[in-house]
Amino acid sequence: MEYQYLIDVNDQRNWHFPIVNAEANGNVWEEARTIHFPVGRDSLMRVTDSVFHPQPTAHCHYHREACEIFFWSMAPFDFYSGGKVAEVEPGCITLHRPYEPHGFGFHDISRKLGFFHRMDMTLEDGTCSALLREKRPDARKDPDFPKDGPVMPDIIRAEDPVDWQRVRWQEMDCVRHISRPLAVERFDGVTMKMLIARWETAGVKEIWAAEMEKGFTACSNPYPLKTEMLYVTEGEVKFTVYDDTFIAHKECIVKLPKYGEYRIEALSDAVVYDVNGQTEWFSFFRSRSSIRTTDPARLADPEAMRELKRRHGCEIRTIGRNA
């Protein structure tokens, strides 16, 4: 059977159900497409890609359950959240938690890759929405069309911001950047940086970046117990899963299937984000640090380390460097 390990975000064959959002006057402000549909109880691994056109309206809204994590590129934009507004730079990440009104104002073409959880939009939802656009293209102009989005009911319109305080993006808690991590762990060939903590996502996930040096390698357990999703933002990385080998480059998503043993090799200096975020990296690193201080002999005990990794859902068996 075929399994899509590699998803190139720029390959139009990976764009599902593309839509165009426009103002009442017809001006287009967003071109969006689904890259991956959600799975599981928390609707993890839902991914969308959007290109935004210049528009002054913030389109402020909030979510009752959903959490969004957006990776931004192309051009600066105004970001509204928590009573503040700041110009956010490409390369930043924004976090949108339940009941946090937020919106965006764009001066130039900008782009975001969005990772969601607890915002359930199934393949059936996408299919029905696409069918509606094909069969009734003017349906949304119909007075009888539901006002609370039938496809995505957890988008609640908020009033547009008035007199929100303008600040630097560094002063906004929900804007993150790899240069300002919440935690850092260094190993030979890789630096791990936490950008979003598990306590910020109701315990569902945490986001870490792995800054890999050329030649860094990592190998999984023989039968990993969860599906991983990684996002490459810099460099080239070679993956081997089962007997399949492929290379991921900038703006590629990699999906590593449950039970599939894998190997990772950085072919250049690279940055790779764990965007599914199911490994309890923060707790694992804190536990490892405590053991190093209180009982260093345990670090050399393979069985003790296997148990520690199992406890925190870490599927990495070994790391190293190619000669």
Residue pairs with C-beta under 8 A, 6 or more apart in sequence:
3 255
3 257
4 255
5 239
5 241
5 244
5 246
5 254
5 255
5 256
5 257
6 239
6 246
6 248
6 252
6 253
6 254
6 255
7 14
7 35
7 36
7 252
7 253
7 254
7 255
8 14
8 249
8 251
8 252
9 35
9 49
9 113
9 251
9 252
9 253
10 251
14 35
15 33
15 34
15 35
15 49
16 33
16 34
16 35
16 37
16 126
17 33
17 34
17 126
17 127
17 129
17 130
18 31
18 32
18 33
19 31
19 32
19 33
19 129
19 133
20 28
20 30
20 31
20 32
21 28
21 29
21 30
21 31
21 32
22 28
22 29
23 29
23 55
23 57
27 53
27 55
28 53
29 52
29 53
29 55
29 57
29 59
29 106
30 50
30 51
30 52
30 53
31 50
31 51
31 53
32 48
32 49
32 50
32 51
33 48
33 49
33 50
34 46
34 47
34 48
34 121
34 126
35 47
35 48
35 49
35 113
35 253
36 45
36 46
36 47
36 229
36 253
36 255
37 45
37 46
37 121
37 122
37 123
37 126
38 44
38 45
38 46
38 116
38 117
38 119
38 120
38 121
38 122
39 45
39 227
42 117
42 118
42 204
43 116
43 117
43 118
43 119
43 120
43 121
44 117
44 204
44 205
44 276
44 278
45 115
45 227
45 229
45 255
45 276
46 115
46 116
46 117
46 119
46 121
47 113
47 114
47 115
47 116
47 253
48 113
48 114
48 116
49 111
49 112
49 113
49 114
50 111
50 112
50 114
51 74
51 109
51 110
51 111
52 77
52 104
52 106
52 109
52 110
52 111
52 112
53 106
53 109
54 106
54 107
54 108
54 109
55 105
55 106
56 105
57 105
57 160
58 78
58 80
58 103
58 104
58 105
58 160
58 161
59 103
59 104
59 160
60 80
60 101
60 102
60 103
60 157
60 158
60 159
60 160
60 161
61 101
61 102
61 103
61 155
61 156
61 157
61 158
62 98
62 99
62 100
62 101
62 102
62 156
62 158
63 96
63 98
63 99
63 119
63 154
63 155
63 156
64 98
64 99
64 154
64 156
65 98
65 118
65 119
65 154
66 98
66 116
66 117
66 118
66 119
66 154
67 95
67 96
67 97
67 98
67 116
67 117
67 118
67 119
67 201
67 202
67 204
68 94
68 95
68 96
68 114
68 115
68 116
68 119
69 93
69 94
69 95
69 96
69 114
69 115
69 116
69 196
69 207
69 275
70 93
70 94
70 96
70 112
70 113
70 114
70 115
71 93
71 112
71 113
71 114
71 115
71 231
71 233
71 273
72 88
72 89
72 90
72 91
72 92
72 93
72 94
72 110
72 111
72 112
73 90
73 91
73 110
73 111
73 112
73 113
74 90
74 108
74 109
74 110
74 111
75 90
75 106
75 107
75 108
75 109
75 110
76 87
76 88
76 89
76 90
76 107
76 108
76 110
77 87
77 88
77 104
77 105
77 106
77 107
77 108
77 110
78 85
78 86
78 87
78 88
78 104
78 105
78 106
78 107
79 85
79 86
79 87
79 88
79 94
79 102
79 103
79 104
79 169
79 172
79 175
80 101
80 102
80 103
80 104
80 105
80 161
80 164
81 94
81 96
81 100
81 101
81 102
81 103
81 172
81 174
82 100
82 172
82 173
82 174
83 164
83 165
84 164
84 165
84 166
84 167
84 171
84 172
85 105
85 161
85 164
85 165
85 166
85 167
86 166
86 167
86 168
86 169
86 171
86 172
86 175
87 169
88 94
88 169
88 175
89 169
89 177
90 110
91 177
91 178
92 169
92 175
92 176
92 177
93 175
93 176
93 177
93 195
93 196
93 207
94 102
94 174
94 175
94 176
95 174
95 175
95 176
95 196
95 200
96 102
96 174
97 174
97 200
97 201
98 202
100 174
101 158
102 174
103 158
103 160
103 161
113 231
113 251
115 231
115 275
117 201
117 204
117 205
118 204
119 152
119 154
120 154
121 151
121 152
125 151
125 152
126 151
128 151
129 151
132 139
133 139
136 142
139 145
148 156
149 155
169 175
170 180
176 195
176 196
177 195
178 193
178 195
178 209
178 211
178 271
181 193
181 194
181 195
181 209
182 194
182 195
182 196
182 197
183 193
183 194
183 197
183 282
183 285
184 191
184 192
184 193
184 194
185 191
185 192
185 281
185 285
186 192
187 319
188 319
188 320
188 321
189 212
189 213
189 215
189 216
189 217
189 266
189 319
189 320
189 321
190 210
190 211
190 212
190 213
190 216
190 218
190 319
191 210
191 211
192 208
192 209
192 210
192 211
192 281
192 285
193 208
193 209
193 210
193 211
194 206
194 207
194 208
194 281
194 282
195 207
195 208
195 209
195 273
196 205
196 206
196 207
196 277
197 206
197 282
198 204
198 205
198 206
198 277
198 280
198 282
201 277
204 277
205 276
205 277
205 278
206 277
206 280
206 281
206 282
207 273
207 274
207 275
207 277
208 273
208 274
208 277
208 281
209 233
209 271
209 272
209 273
209 274
210 271
210 272
210 273
210 274
211 269
211 270
211 271
212 235
212 237
212 266
212 269
212 270
212 271
212 272
213 266
213 269
213 321
214 266
214 267
214 268
214 269
214 270
215 265
215 266
215 321
215 322
215 323
216 264
216 265
216 266
216 319
216 320
216 321
217 263
217 264
217 265
217 266
217 319
217 320
217 321
217 322
218 263
218 264
218 316
218 318
218 319
218 320
219 261
219 262
219 263
219 264
219 316
219 317
219 318
219 319
220 256
220 261
220 262
220 263
220 315
220 316
220 317
221 261
221 315
221 316
221 317
222 261
222 317
223 259
223 261
224 256
224 258
224 259
224 260
224 261
224 262
224 315
225 258
225 259
225 313
225 315
226 258
226 276
226 278
226 313
226 315
227 255
227 256
227 257
227 258
227 276
228 254
228 255
228 256
228 274
228 276
228 278
228 315
229 253
229 254
229 255
229 256
229 274
229 275
229 276
230 248
230 253
230 254
230 256
230 272
230 273
230 274
230 275
230 276
231 252
231 253
231 254
231 272
231 273
231 275
232 248
232 249
232 250
232 251
232 252
232 253
232 254
232 270
232 271
232 272
232 273
233 250
233 251
233 271
233 272
233 273
234 250
234 269
234 270
234 271
235 249
235 250
235 266
235 267
235 268
235 269
235 270
235 271
236 247
236 248
236 249
236 266
236 267
236 268
236 270
237 247
237 248
237 254
237 264
237 265
237 266
237 267
237 270
237 272
238 245
238 246
238 247
238 248
238 264
238 265
238 266
238 267
239 245
239 246
239 247
239 248
239 254
239 256
239 262
239 263
239 264
239 265
240 262
240 263
241 256
241 257
241 260
241 261
241 262
242 260
242 261
247 267
248 254
253 275
256 262
264 272
265 322
274 281
278 313
279 312
279 313
279 314
279 315
280 312
280 313
280 314
281 312
281 314
283 312
284 308
284 309
284 311
284 312
284 314
287 308
287 311
287 312
288 299
288 308
291 298
291 299
291 308
292 299
298 304
298 305
299 305
308 314
309 315
309 316
